Amino acid sequence: MSSLYTQHPTDDEHHGRTFLVVVDESEEMRAALRYACKRALNTGGMVALLMVVDPPEFQHFGGIGRLMSEEARAKAEEILQRLAAEVKAGSGHTPTLYIREGDRATELLDLINEERDISILVLASGTGPEGPGPLVSSLSGKLINKLRVPVTLVPGHLSDGAIDVLT
């Protein structure tokens, strides 16, 4: 739908690969984030974080919808800024931050196509009985041919130690 916010690191040096992590509030996202940080650290790459917020439901008065969007963006910025500190500590570089509004899979594909520096998408699979998660299911099914970058799928149940050994 639209890009609400983008924050690029202040330094302009090239950092090799950019590992994109889709941020949500799931426990397994932490596994994807750690994996991306460790891979970036070990390969001289960078991490980028994307958070997609839901568009406000139809509101009879436009001001209410704008207020809801602003609140969602502010919450997303707060989450991304907190995670950015973790990424810098874990990878050695400040991540690029993206906030978009709309359908998560659509916004993800659009971002990957717009930002040519993104070279690997890192996702973690869900650990519950409902399956790997809607984004993993979409991207491993009908949307896989729309991706221009490889996807690294991290099992969401991996411990930090196991991730460190793998990276």
C-alpha positions as CSV (number, residue, x, y, z in Angstrom):
1,M,0.0,0.0,0.0
2,S,2.6,2.6,1.1
3,S,5.9,3.2,2.7
4,L,5.4,4.9,6.0
5,Y,9.0,5.2,7.1
6,T,12.5,4.3,6.1
7,Q,15.7,4.9,8.1
8,H,19.0,4.1,6.5
9,P,22.2,3.9,8.5
10,T,24.2,7.1,8.6
11,D,27.4,5.6,7.1
12,D,27.5,5.1,3.4
13,E,30.1,2.3,3.1
14,H,29.1,-0.8,1.2
15,H,28.5,-3.8,3.6
16,G,28.1,-6.7,1.2
17,R,24.9,-8.7,1.6
18,T,21.8,-7.3,3.3
19,F,19.8,-9.8,5.3
20,L,16.1,-8.7,5.5
21,V,14.1,-9.8,8.6
22,V,10.3,-9.3,8.8
23,V,9.6,-8.1,12.3
24,D,6.5,-9.2,14.2
25,E,5.8,-9.9,17.8
26,S,6.2,-13.7,17.5
27,E,8.7,-15.6,19.5
28,E,10.2,-17.3,16.4
29,M,11.1,-13.9,14.9
30,R,13.9,-13.7,17.5
31,A,15.5,-16.8,15.8
32,A,15.4,-15.1,12.4
33,L,16.8,-11.9,13.9
34,R,19.7,-13.7,15.6
35,Y,20.5,-15.7,12.5
36,A,20.6,-12.6,10.3
37,C,22.8,-10.7,12.8
38,K,25.3,-13.6,13.0
39,R,25.4,-14.1,9.3
40,A,25.9,-10.4,8.7
41,L,28.7,-10.3,11.3
42,N,30.4,-13.3,9.8
43,T,30.1,-12.2,6.2
44,G,30.6,-8.4,6.4
45,G,26.9,-7.9,5.6
46,M,24.1,-5.8,7.0
47,V,20.7,-6.4,8.5
48,A,17.5,-4.7,7.4
49,L,14.2,-4.8,9.4
50,L,10.8,-4.6,7.9
51,M,7.6,-4.1,10.0
52,V,4.3,-4.1,8.2
53,V,1.3,-2.5,10.0
54,D,-2.2,-3.3,9.1
55,P,-4.1,-0.4,7.4
56,P,-6.9,1.0,9.6
57,E,-10.3,-0.5,9.0
58,F,-12.7,1.8,7.1
59,Q,-13.6,4.7,9.3
60,H,-16.5,7.0,8.5
61,F,-14.3,10.0,9.5
62,G,-10.9,10.3,7.8
63,G,-9.3,11.8,10.9
64,I,-9.8,8.7,12.9
65,G,-8.1,6.5,10.3
66,R,-5.2,8.9,10.1
67,L,-4.8,8.9,13.9
68,M,-4.9,5.1,13.9
69,S,-2.2,4.9,11.2
70,E,0.0,7.4,13.2
71,E,-0.4,5.4,16.4
72,A,0.5,2.1,14.5
73,R,3.5,3.8,12.9
74,A,4.7,5.2,16.3
75,K,4.4,1.7,17.9
76,A,6.3,0.1,15.0
77,E,9.0,2.8,15.2
78,E,9.5,2.1,18.9
79,I,9.8,-1.7,18.3
80,L,12.2,-1.2,15.4
81,Q,14.4,1.3,17.3
82,R,14.6,-1.2,20.2
83,L,15.6,-4.0,17.8
84,A,18.0,-1.8,16.0
85,A,20.1,-1.6,19.1
86,E,20.2,-5.4,19.4
87,V,21.1,-5.6,15.7
88,K,24.0,-3.2,16.1
89,A,25.3,-5.1,19.1
90,G,24.9,-8.5,17.3
91,S,26.1,-7.5,13.8
92,G,28.3,-4.5,14.3
93,H,26.2,-2.3,12.0
94,T,23.2,-0.1,12.3
95,P,20.3,-1.8,10.4
96,T,18.1,-0.2,7.7
97,L,14.6,0.1,9.1
98,Y,11.4,0.0,7.0
99,I,7.8,0.5,8.1
100,R,5.0,-0.2,5.6
101,E,1.3,-0.3,5.7
102,G,-0.8,-3.0,3.9
103,D,-0.7,-6.7,3.3
104,R,2.4,-8.2,4.7
105,A,3.3,-10.5,1.8
106,T,2.6,-7.8,-0.8
107,E,4.6,-5.1,1.0
108,L,7.5,-7.5,1.5
109,L,7.6,-8.4,-2.2
110,D,7.4,-4.7,-3.1
111,L,10.2,-3.8,-0.8
112,I,12.5,-6.6,-2.1
113,N,11.8,-5.4,-5.7
114,E,12.4,-1.7,-4.8
115,E,15.5,-2.1,-2.7
116,R,18.2,-3.8,-4.8
117,D,20.6,-4.0,-1.8
118,I,18.4,-6.7,-0.2
119,S,20.0,-10.0,-1.0
120,I,18.6,-12.6,1.4
121,L,15.3,-12.8,3.2
122,V,15.5,-14.5,6.6
123,L,12.3,-15.9,8.1
124,A,11.7,-18.2,11.0
125,S,9.0,-20.9,11.0
126,G,6.3,-21.0,13.6
127,T,6.6,-23.6,16.3
128,G,2.9,-24.1,17.0
129,P,0.5,-26.7,15.7
130,E,-0.9,-24.2,13.2
131,G,2.1,-24.6,11.0
132,P,5.0,-22.5,9.8
133,G,3.1,-19.3,9.7
134,P,1.1,-17.4,7.0
135,L,4.1,-15.6,5.5
136,V,6.3,-18.7,5.3
137,S,3.4,-20.6,3.8
138,S,2.7,-17.9,1.2
139,L,6.3,-17.5,0.2
140,S,7.0,-21.2,0.0
141,G,3.8,-21.7,-2.1
142,K,2.2,-19.5,-4.7
143,L,4.5,-16.5,-4.2
144,I,7.8,-18.2,-4.4
145,N,8.3,-17.4,-8.1
146,K,7.8,-13.7,-7.3
147,L,10.9,-13.5,-5.2
148,R,14.2,-12.3,-6.7
149,V,16.2,-13.3,-3.6
150,P,16.8,-16.5,-1.8
151,V,14.9,-17.3,1.4
152,T,16.7,-18.7,4.5
153,L,14.2,-20.4,6.7
154,V,15.3,-20.8,10.3
155,P,13.4,-23.3,12.5
156,G,11.8,-21.1,15.2
157,H,12.6,-23.5,18.0
158,L,16.4,-23.2,17.6
159,S,18.3,-22.0,20.7
160,D,20.7,-19.1,20.5
161,G,23.6,-21.6,20.9
162,A,22.3,-23.7,18.0
163,I,22.0,-20.6,15.8
164,D,25.5,-19.5,16.7
165,V,26.9,-23.0,15.7
166,L,25.1,-22.8,12.4
167,T,26.3,-19.3,11.5
